[in-house]
Amino acid sequence: MERNVLYIGADDSNNHDSRTARVLATTFSIFHKDSIYRNFPREKNHKELFYWLGSDKQERDFRFALLTESYFNSMQPILPFAIPKLALDYVPTLRETPNKVWISIDGILPRAHREYIRRSLNPYFKEIVINNVIKRRNIMARRSHDKKLFCPTVLKMADSCANHIYDYFSNSYLEERVVLDQSRLRDIYLELKAK
């Protein structure tokens, strides 16, 4: 088991029809067990998220970007441009900087977006692994509660985190974990689009 690896899950709040806000969330763990694929109930379970975050406060955490302009709700995908900034905000809180980062992202990213993440993180990590994940559902299940998601724990927690923050984004506790505002993401996006 590699101890010097940072596992990251990245997902958004999937509220593409919203004109009010969109949350891009990353969750962090140094535990290999959080990178292992397993089945999860399809329903959102915020208690599970809080338990996961609270069970080892020094080794697990989250960061997020809150986008409030409809401009970003139509821009696809924006998550890859937020991941490096969110990750680099978290890394200084660790006792030692990991050699390797293993990023599990919801969805399939184009090569250019994966390369952007690698270029952005390359100065800080010796090895960068980007794991594109489609959270599989058991579509053959007859009952809704039998349908499961199959993904790494760190990604499921990012999904839960993004949705929970979207539901409660006015909570003042969350303000200290906002890393990006929409103006910086717009700059990054326009720089890349110009290339």
C-alpha positions in Angstrom: 0.0 0.0 0.0 1.3 3.4 -1.0 1.3 5.8 2.0 2.6 8.8 0.1 -0.4 9.2 -2.2 -3.1 11.8 -2.2 -6.5 10.5 -3.4 -8.8 13.1 -4.8 -12.5 12.8 -5.8 -13.9 15.5 -8.0 -17.6 16.1 -8.9 -20.1 18.9 -9.4 -23.6 19.4 -8.1 -25.2 18.3 -11.4 -27.7 21.1 -11.3 -27.1 22.2 -14.9 -30.6 23.7 -15.1 -30.0 26.1 -12.2 -29.5 29.8 -12.8 -28.5 30.4 -9.2 -25.4 28.4 -8.4 -23.2 25.4 -9.2 -20.8 23.7 -6.8 -17.6 22.0 -7.9 -16.3 19.8 -5.0 -13.1 17.9 -4.4 -12.6 15.5 -1.5 -9.2 14.4 -0.3 -7.8 11.4 1.5 -4.5 9.7 2.1 -6.1 6.3 2.6 -5.8 3.8 -0.2 -9.1 2.2 0.9 -10.8 5.4 -0.3 -9.6 4.7 -3.9 -11.2 1.3 -4.1 -14.4 0.9 -6.1 -17.5 -0.2 -4.2 -21.2 -0.1 -4.4 -23.1 2.8 -2.9 -26.8 3.5 -2.5 -28.0 5.8 -5.2 -29.7 8.2 -2.7 -27.7 11.0 -1.2 -26.6 10.3 2.3 -25.2 13.4 4.0 -24.7 11.5 7.3 -22.3 9.1 5.5 -20.4 12.2 4.2 -20.1 13.7 7.6 -19.0 10.4 9.2 -16.4 10.0 6.4 -15.0 13.5 6.9 -15.2 13.3 10.7 -13.7 9.9 11.1 -10.1 11.1 10.4 -10.1 14.9 10.4 -6.3 15.1 9.8 -6.4 12.8 6.7 -9.6 13.7 4.9 -11.1 17.0 3.9 -12.8 18.9 1.1 -12.6 22.1 -0.9 -15.1 23.6 -3.4 -15.8 26.3 -5.9 -19.2 28.0 -5.8 -20.2 29.4 -9.2 -23.1 31.8 -9.2 -23.3 33.0 -12.8 -25.4 31.3 -15.4 -22.5 31.7 -17.8 -20.7 28.8 -16.0 -23.9 26.6 -15.9 -23.7 26.3 -19.6 -20.0 25.9 -20.0 -19.0 22.2 -20.2 -16.9 20.9 -18.5 -15.6 23.4 -16.0 -14.5 20.9 -13.3 -11.1 20.2 -14.8 -10.1 23.9 -14.5 -11.0 24.0 -10.8 -9.3 20.7 -9.7 -5.7 22.0 -9.7 -6.5 25.1 -7.7 -8.6 23.2 -5.2 -6.0 20.5 -4.8 -3.1 23.0 -4.3 -5.1 24.8 -1.7 -5.4 21.6 0.3 -1.9 20.2 0.0 -0.2 22.6 2.5 -2.5 21.3 5.3 -0.8 17.8 5.0 2.1 16.9 7.3 4.2 16.0 4.2 3.6 16.6 0.5 2.7 13.3 -1.3 4.8 12.1 -4.3 1.7 10.9 -6.2 -1.8 12.3 -6.7 -4.6 9.9 -7.9 -7.6 11.9 -9.1 -10.9 10.3 -9.7 -13.2 12.5 -11.8 -16.9 12.0 -12.5 -17.2 11.6 -16.3 -14.9 11.2 -19.2 -12.6 14.2 -19.8 -11.2 15.1 -23.2 -7.4 14.7 -23.5 -6.8 18.4 -23.5 -8.5 18.8 -20.1 -6.5 15.9 -18.6 -3.3 17.4 -19.9 -4.3 20.8 -18.3 -4.6 19.1 -15.0 -1.3 17.3 -15.4 0.5 20.5 -16.5 -0.9 22.4 -13.6 0.0 19.8 -11.0 3.3 18.5 -12.5 5.5 21.0 -10.5 4.1 19.7 -7.2 3.8 15.9 -7.7 6.2 13.3 -9.2 3.3 11.2 -10.5 -0.3 12.2 -11.5 -2.9 9.6 -12.3 -6.3 10.8 -13.7 -9.1 8.2 -13.3 -12.1 9.0 -15.5 -15.1 7.4 -13.9 -18.7 6.9 -15.0 -20.5 6.1 -11.8 -22.3 2.9 -13.0 -25.8 2.2 -11.9 -27.4 -1.1 -11.8 -30.1 -0.2 -14.3 -31.4 -3.8 -14.3 -32.6 -3.4 -10.7 -36.4 -3.4 -10.6 -36.8 -1.4 -7.4 -35.3 2.1 -7.1 -33.6 1.3 -3.7 -31.8 -1.6 -5.3 -30.0 0.6 -7.8 -26.4 1.3 -6.8 -23.5 3.5 -7.8 -20.2 1.8 -8.4 -17.2 4.1 -7.9 -14.3 4.9 -5.6 -15.3 6.1 -2.1 -13.4 9.4 -2.6 -15.5 10.1 -5.7 -18.8 9.2 -4.0 -17.9 11.6 -1.1 -17.2 14.4 -3.7 -20.6 13.8 -5.2 -22.3 13.9 -1.8 -20.3 17.0 -0.8 -21.2 18.9 -4.0 -24.8 18.2 -3.6 -24.9 18.9 0.1 -23.1 22.2 -0.4 -25.5 23.1 -3.2 -28.4 22.4 -0.9 -26.9 24.5 1.9 -24.5 26.9 0.3 -25.5 29.8 2.5 -24.0 28.1 5.6 -21.2 30.3 7.0 -19.1 27.3 8.0 -18.5 26.7 4.3 -17.1 30.1 3.5 -13.5 29.3 4.7 -13.4 26.4 2.3 -14.3 28.3 -0.9 -11.2 28.4 -2.9 -12.2 29.7 -6.4 -14.6 32.4 -7.4 -16.1 32.5 -10.8 -13.9 35.4 -12.1 -10.7 33.3 -11.7 -12.3 30.3 -13.4 -13.4 32.5 -16.3 -9.8 33.8 -16.7 -8.5 30.2 -16.8 -11.2 29.1 -19.3 -10.6 32.1 -21.6 -6.8 31.5 -21.5 -7.2 27.9 -22.6 -9.8 28.7 -25.2 -7.4 31.3 -26.8 -4.7 28.6 -27.2 
